[in-house]
Amino acid sequence: METKTPTPELLRTNALVCARAERALFAPLGLALRAGEAVWLRGANGSGKTTLLRTLAGLGQPFAGSFHCPRPPRYLGHANGLKDELTVAENLRLAAALQGQPCGAAELKTALQALGLGGLARRPARQLSQGQRRRTALARLALPAPAALWLLDEPFDALDQEGLATLRGLLQDLLAAGSALLFTSHQELPGLATRDVQLEAAP
């Protein structure tokens, strides 16, 4: 009888708690996330969703508990993180370099075209609309990279219907390639999340 290879685990939290000003933001969280899973992180405003994602990305320390990611996660925050003086192409190259993603001429062209930015490669970020700025930040998702845990904070903000469809396709491609997603969103996204996780208020 053929033995099925277990799906790799890309995140495990053990009674993890994050805090702000020494105040616990949510009840201890136990979560396991495997390759191919997309988990929608839910909670009220101020419940600690962004703080949790930043902590998992290594940008903060847990207040209690622990977590383990066997591979470095990739984080895309709510802020676009663009440098206004750099062009669209330069911003993407910089973001890729900081994350250790390859971004040669071919990869750059493919990523920009995937987000509808092919004609804007040389435009300074300061001249972009809000939707174009968001798509520039999201273009990292279209760069080749090893399967990993992606931490996405409100990735669908400021996108029109075409942008939403494009991003959904990119995320589904990542899942099919063995990555996992932990994301927040104020929009209903039927068919993307494999399950939801609700942050409960701290006792």
Buried (B, 14 or more C-beta within 10 A) or exposed (E): EEEEEEEEBBBBBBEBBBBEEEEBBBBBBEBEBBBBBBBBBBBEEEBBBBBBBBBBBEEBEBBEBEBEBEEEBBBBBBEBBBEEEBBBBBBBBBBBEEBEBEBEEEBBEBBBBBBBBEEBBEBBBEEBEEBBBBBBBBBBBBBBBEBBBBBBBBBBBBBEEEBBEBBBEBBBEBBEBBBBBBBBBEEEBEEBBBEEBEBEEBE
